[in-house]
Amino acid sequence: ASIVISGSGLYTPPHSVTNEELVDAYNRYADKFNAENAAAIEAGELAAKPHSSAEFIEKASGIKSRYVFAKEGICDIDRMAPVIPQRAEDEMSHQAEMALAAAKQALAAANKKPEDIDAVIVSCAYTQRAYPAIAIEVQAALGIAGFGFDMLVACSAATFALHRAYDSVASGSARAVLVINPELTSPQLNYTDRDSHFIFGDVATAMVVEKAETCTSQHSYDILDIKAVTSFSNNIRSNFGYVSRAHGDDPFGPANLFHQNGRSVFKEVCPMAADHIGGQLEAKGFTPADVKRWWLHQANINMNNLIVRKLLGRDADAEEAPIVLDRYANTASAGSLIAFNLHHEDLAAGDLGVLCSFGAGYSIGSLLLRKR
Ligand code: CO8
């Protein structure tokens, strides 16, 4: 029996930060840093912090602004990190709050009630605590029976979780699965690093996966195929973890925050992603020309353009390969799902789409979808 995506949800945080605001704060921070460390910089013991630029950011990445869960603190040059106060243990966690907002929308779009769902997967680049699982907290808040668990696969967390949802429905271990991706990236972003301070934003996405025979939603998509691959790379890392305390590291030091070798990532991941998608289409008897919509990972507009050009042999227009990076920036695993959420209802029955993530790990996860 066919397995479908029957609904999707999107929680967009209330605050946004423009490139100009971010660059202004970073440049003031850099000037202060350089003034305070003038002697060491002069002696060649320390590198001066160069200025950032809004024009560079837009040209190199396609990002114009990003949404953030908490704006306070990000542009405060004495802090350069969001202010997200700790909550008491009997209050809902921040990530569960984001997840819940997206989950409710996905359930409504799928025309499903909590009692129709048997499993909740929260999957994202980071969870704010080790346990109890954020998924179990959301499961309780929604009143869902069955089971929930968290999983982390960096940028491919959402697609890999959809794969697990597909497997669970296919094996009969769940009638329907709620997949949620609360990407609270801003606490892990190094706002004092010119090369990466602009890259990420916060968001949450959600999807419901179930059998076609139980699906009653208006817009649903047959999952024709799932395909995943991983290949170890040190080019995108965050070393923060539960052992950081034992290392005696500064938990907020640059090695413990997101850092990458962006140019290598660009060069290595684009061909991997194009081969992955091309191979998947071919194995199922399709060609890239058969694809009506490309819901691609949103890390960098030039990457998306290059991957689609490799596949199609021409540029895709904005309708074929929608970009949400300009407003949302890179939202780790949620990017391709935001693109899907905002750009899927116009497809006609039978239209083919590719949902694909690519990023840290390296990890690539894709789904071939067909509008019902
Ligand atoms: N302002 C002005 N100049 C700058 C800036 C800036 N902000 N940043 C860099 N420059 C300079 C550089 O220093 C360089 O100068 P020089 O030529 O003198 O060395 C020049 O501009 C050009 O730099 P690059 O060649 O590095 O610039 P690119 O055109 O390659 O663009 C990008 C940089 C945007 C980083 C690009 O390489 C890119 O996007 N690469 C792909 C990265 C990618 O996809 N990464 C995936 C990461 S996401 C992921 O996997 C999820 C992990 C979990 C996420 C949660 C985290 C919080």
Residues whose N, C-alpha, C, O or C-beta is under 5 A from the ligand:
A	BS01	CO8	H51 S52 S53 F56 A60 S61 A125 A154 C155 T185 Q188 L189 R194 D195 F200 I236 F258 G262 R263 V265 F266 A299 N300 A332 G359 A360
